[in-house]
Every structure is written in structure tokens, then in C-alpha cells.
Amino acid sequence: MGEYLLAVLILAVIGVFLGCIIGIAAKLFKVQTDPRIELVTELLPGVNCGGCGMAGCADFARSIVTGENPPNKCPVCSQEAVSAIAKALGIEVGDTVKKVAVVLCGGDKNQEKVENLYNGVSDCVSASLIAGGPKSCAYGCLGMGSCARACPFGAIEMLNGLAVVHNHLCVGCGKCVEVCPRNLIKLVPTETKVHVYCSSPEKAPAKRKVCNVACIGCRKCVKAAKEGQFAVKGFKVEVNYDSDNLPSEEVIAAAACPTGCLLTTQTHYEIEKNAGVEK
């Protein structure tokens, strides 16, 4: 009986000794955390989309507290949340320009000619490396849906082999921009209603051979719009998204784009949605 008591006593002494060591080590190596980081983390959306360029919301919260990043760098945060963070930290932050993604291509499978029969991995990067993908236009949407899979908010839909963005779901995190090998996707101000759905810099004859809805650089939209609303870049025209006066729907009717690549976001979606419906 005495042996059992001795064993229990020894174990108890060892337990107390190890507990003291752990307690001392915890105090010596304790990492001081700023309570403001936890506060800011709670005010952030918590989606961990990486649109801010950080590993996640907790990492972004730390960068805000240390002054590395402003709170309005988060594309998902509302203006109210940004203001709450600024107030909690005692800093001033201006208004946030909210942005959404747009895929600047209208060459779906009905409008763009297919050059190669692609039977590889359903990934845009992989397709672009194998003979440039299935479509004839070297600057158009490959239609493999890499951007749709990368979107953490389900804001991109594949319609007729073309990626189309749903503005009411898009938060402008930029994940789709990162994965597109053709650089077709841009983040633009949310109030933008009109786009030129073509990104090819080729001359008009070359474009027309491979796509029915390519921008031929006729500049009708430039003439119909106010100064500075469109920018001419070589053989293509694009919306000047940095303009304080973005083009309105009236420009589309006035320009009468001969190829139909000048569209509103809603009209573009309706065209692609209805194109896949059997009559």
C-alpha cells in the first residue's frame, strides 16, 4: 500500500514541477497582442477573399492597426464598416470608390469562330498554352470558366462559352482579374453602365474574320459621346473608366455601333442569356 502512495506522491510532485515550468515559460515567451486587431477583425466582413492583397481578414486587420494599409483597401467592406473602423482607430479615411468586374469580350460560341477542337483540361491558362485555346481570336474569352471558379461570391456565370459578371453579386475583390490569362477582366466603378465588349488590338479586317461583334475602331461612339468618355487606343476604342462623366445609355443609340459591341451591362447579359434558349 505504501508503494502506491509513494508512486502517487512522486507523480503529483512531477506534475506540480512541470506546471510551474510551463507557467514560467508562458510568462517569459508571452506575445503581446493589440486588442484593436481583434476589434477591427470583427468589423471586417470575414470572407477572407484576399482582395486586399493580404492572407485574410485577420492579417488585413493587423496591417490596418499598424498603418500599413487603410481600411478602405478592402473591396468587400461597406462605407459604413470602413467608417466604423476609422472611428475605432481614430483615423480619417475618404470615401471608397466601389468597383465591380467586367469581362470585356462579346465573342461567345455563336459570334466567334472556333479554330481548334480543344479536348484538354478545362482551365483557361491550360487552354491558352495549347494552340491558344479553341477560339480563333487570340484576345477573346477562352470560355473555360477559370474566373467563375475563382470568384468566392458566385458573381460570374458562363453563358455560351463566355464569362458574364453579375454586378449585384460582384464585390470587386479582383480574384477573377488575377486568373484570366488574356487580361480581359477589369475592375471598374460600379456606376459604369456602358462598355465596349472587345479587347482585340488587331485591325478591323482581321477582327471581322474571327468575330462578328468585334470593335472595328470606327469611332462612332467617340463622336456621339462627350469629350473624354471614350479612349482610342490603336485600332480599338474603350471606355475611359477614369472619367468623372461616364457614358450613358443614350450614347449607344446615338452611336449605332455597326457590330453591336457597345452595350449596357444589362443588355449584354440578356443577349447571352437568350442566345442559349432554343426558339
C-alpha positions in Angstrom: 0.0 0.0 0.0 2.9 2.3 0.9 4.4 1.8 -2.6 1.2 3.0 -4.3 1.1 6.1 -2.1 4.7 6.8 -2.9 4.1 6.5 -6.6 1.1 8.9 -6.5 3.2 11.4 -4.4 6.0 11.3 -6.9 3.6 11.8 -9.9 2.0 14.7 -8.0 5.4 16.3 -7.4 6.4 15.9 -11.0 3.0 17.4 -12.1 3.5 20.4 -9.9 7.1 20.9 -11.1 6.1 20.7 -14.8 3.2 23.0 -14.2 5.5 25.6 -12.7 7.8 25.3 -15.6 5.0 25.7 -18.1 3.7 28.7 -16.2 7.1 30.4 -16.1 7.6 29.7 -19.9 4.2 31.1 -20.7 5.1 34.4 -19.0 8.6 34.6 -20.5 7.5 33.9 -24.0 4.1 35.6 -23.9 3.3 37.5 -27.1 1.6 40.8 -26.5 -1.4 41.3 -28.9 -3.0 44.6 -29.7 -6.7 44.4 -28.7 -7.5 46.7 -31.6 -6.6 44.0 -34.1 -9.4 41.8 -32.7 -11.8 44.7 -32.8 -11.0 45.5 -36.4 -11.2 41.9 -37.4 -14.8 41.8 -36.0 -15.7 44.8 -38.1 -14.3 43.4 -41.3 -16.6 41.1 -43.5 -14.7 38.0 -42.6 -14.9 36.5 -46.1 -11.1 36.1 -46.4 -11.2 36.7 -50.2 -7.7 38.1 -50.4 -8.9 41.1 -52.5 -6.9 43.4 -50.2 -3.7 41.6 -51.0 -3.3 40.1 -47.6 -3.6 36.4 -46.4 -7.1 37.0 -44.8 -9.2 39.4 -42.8 -7.1 38.9 -39.6 -3.9 39.7 -41.4 -5.5 42.7 -43.0 -6.8 43.9 -39.6 -3.2 43.8 -38.3 -2.0 45.8 -41.3 -4.7 48.4 -40.7 -3.8 48.8 -37.0 0.0 49.1 -37.8 -0.8 51.7 -40.5 0.4 49.5 -43.4 -3.0 49.6 -45.2 -6.0 51.9 -45.0 -9.4 50.2 -44.1 -10.9 51.2 -47.4 -8.5 48.9 -49.3 -10.9 46.1 -48.5 -13.1 45.8 -51.6 -15.9 44.0 -49.7 -16.2 46.5 -46.9 -19.2 48.8 -47.0 -18.6 52.5 -46.4 -20.3 52.2 -43.1 -17.9 49.5 -42.0 -14.9 51.5 -43.2 -16.2 54.5 -41.2 -16.6 52.3 -38.1 -13.1 51.0 -38.3 -11.7 54.6 -38.9 -13.7 55.8 -35.9 -12.5 53.0 -33.7 -8.8 53.7 -34.6 -9.1 57.4 -34.6 -8.1 57.8 -38.2 -9.6 59.6 -41.2 -10.5 57.8 -44.4 -12.0 59.3 -47.5 -14.9 57.8 -49.5 -14.4 54.4 -51.1 -14.8 54.1 -54.8 -16.6 50.7 -55.1 -15.8 48.7 -58.2 -17.1 45.6 -60.0 -15.5 43.3 -62.6 -16.4 43.3 -66.3 -15.3 40.8 -68.9 -14.5 42.9 -72.0 -15.4 40.4 -74.6 -18.6 39.6 -76.5 -17.2 36.7 -78.5 -19.4 33.8 -77.4 -19.5 30.5 -79.2 -22.2 31.9 -81.6 -20.2 35.0 -82.5 -16.6 33.9 -82.6 -15.2 31.3 -84.9 -13.8 28.1 -83.4 -10.3 27.3 -84.8 -9.2 24.2 -82.8 -11.0 21.3 -81.2 -9.8 21.6 -77.6 -10.1 18.4 -75.5 -7.8 19.2 -72.6 -8.1 20.5 -69.0 -11.0 22.8 -68.5 -8.8 25.7 -67.5 -8.1 29.0 -69.2 -4.4 29.0 -68.6 -4.0 25.5 -69.8 -6.1 26.2 -72.9 -4.2 29.3 -73.8 -0.9 27.3 -73.7 -2.3 24.7 -76.1 -2.5 26.3 -79.6 -4.0 29.4 -77.9 -7.3 27.7 -77.0 -10.2 26.7 -79.2 -11.4 30.1 -80.4 -9.9 32.0 -83.3 -9.5 35.3 -81.6 -6.2 35.4 -79.6 -7.6 38.2 -77.4 -11.1 36.8 -76.6 -12.6 34.9 -73.7 -11.4 31.3 -73.7 -14.7 30.2 -72.0 -13.2 27.6 -69.7 -14.6 29.2 -66.6 -11.4 29.7 -64.5 -12.7 33.2 -63.5 -16.1 31.8 -62.4 -14.4 29.1 -60.3 -12.1 31.7 -58.7 -14.9 34.0 -57.7 -15.7 33.4 -54.0 -19.1 35.2 -54.4 -20.5 33.3 -57.4 -20.7 36.5 -59.4 -19.6 35.1 -62.7 -21.7 32.9 -64.9 -20.7 31.1 -68.0 -23.1 31.6 -70.9 -22.5 30.3 -74.4 -18.8 29.9 -73.7 -18.4 33.4 -72.4 -17.9 34.7 -68.9 -20.6 37.3 -67.8 -20.5 39.2 -64.5 -23.5 39.7 -62.2 -23.0 43.2 -60.8 -25.3 42.7 -57.9 -23.1 39.8 -56.6 -19.7 41.2 -57.5 -17.8 43.0 -54.7 -14.7 43.8 -56.8 -12.2 41.5 -54.9 -10.2 41.1 -58.1 -9.8 37.3 -57.9 -11.1 36.9 -61.4 -8.6 39.5 -62.7 -5.7 37.5 -61.4 -6.6 34.2 -63.1 -7.5 35.5 -66.5 -4.6 34.8 -68.9 -6.0 37.1 -71.5 -6.3 40.2 -69.2 -9.9 40.6 -70.3 -11.3 41.4 -66.9 -11.1 44.9 -65.4 -12.4 46.4 -62.2 -14.4 49.5 -63.0 -16.6 51.9 -61.0 -20.0 50.3 -60.1 -21.9 53.2 -61.7 -20.4 52.3 -65.1 -23.3 51.2 -67.4 -21.8 51.1 -70.8 -18.9 49.0 -72.1 -17.1 48.2 -75.4 -17.1 44.4 -75.3 -14.0 43.8 -77.3 -10.3 43.8 -76.3 -8.6 42.9 -79.6 -6.0 45.4 -80.8 -6.0 43.9 -84.3 -7.0 45.9 -87.4 -10.7 45.7 -88.4 -10.4 43.2 -91.3 -8.5 40.7 -89.1 -11.1 41.0 -86.3 -14.1 40.6 -88.6 -12.6 37.3 -89.9 -12.8 35.7 -86.5 -15.6 37.6 -84.6 -18.9 39.1 -85.6 -19.1 41.5 -82.6 -15.5 42.9 -82.6 -14.8 46.6 -82.2 -13.6 47.8 -85.7 -12.4 51.2 -84.4 -14.9 53.2 -86.4 -15.1 55.8 -83.6 -18.8 56.4 -83.9 -19.1 56.1 -80.1 -16.4 58.6 -79.7 -18.2 61.1 -81.9 -21.6 60.5 -80.2 -20.2 60.8 -76.7 -18.9 63.8 -74.7 -15.2 64.5 -74.7 -13.2 62.2 -72.6 -15.8 59.5 -72.2 -14.0 57.1 -74.6 -10.3 56.5 -75.3 -9.0 55.4 -78.7 -6.1 53.0 -78.4 -4.7 52.0 -81.8 -7.4 50.0 -83.6 -9.8 49.7 -80.7 -11.9 52.0 -78.6 -12.6 51.6 -74.9 -14.5 53.4 -72.2 -12.4 55.9 -70.2 -13.2 54.5 -66.7 -11.3 57.2 -65.1 -13.6 59.9 -66.4 -15.8 61.8 -64.0 -18.5 61.7 -66.7 -19.0 58.1 -67.7 -21.1 57.4 -70.9 -24.8 56.8 -70.5 -27.2 54.6 -72.4 -28.1 57.4 -74.7 -24.7 57.1 -76.3 -25.5 53.6 -77.5 -28.5 54.8 -79.5 -26.6 57.8 -80.9 -23.6 55.8 -81.9 -25.4 53.0 -83.6 -22.4 50.7 -83.3 -22.2 48.7 -86.5 -21.0 45.5 -84.8 -23.1 45.7 -81.6 -20.1 45.6 -79.3 -21.2 48.8 -77.5 -23.7 47.6 -74.9 -25.0 48.2 -71.4 -24.2 45.6 -68.8 -27.8 44.5 -68.6 -28.3 44.2 -72.4 -25.1 42.2 -72.7 -26.3 39.8 -70.1 -29.8 39.5 -71.7 -28.2 38.8 -75.1 -26.1 36.0 -73.8 -28.9 34.5 -71.7 -31.4 34.4 -74.5 -28.8 33.2 -77.0 -28.8 29.8 -75.3 -32.6 29.4 -75.3 -33.9 27.3 -78.1 -36.6 29.0 -80.1 
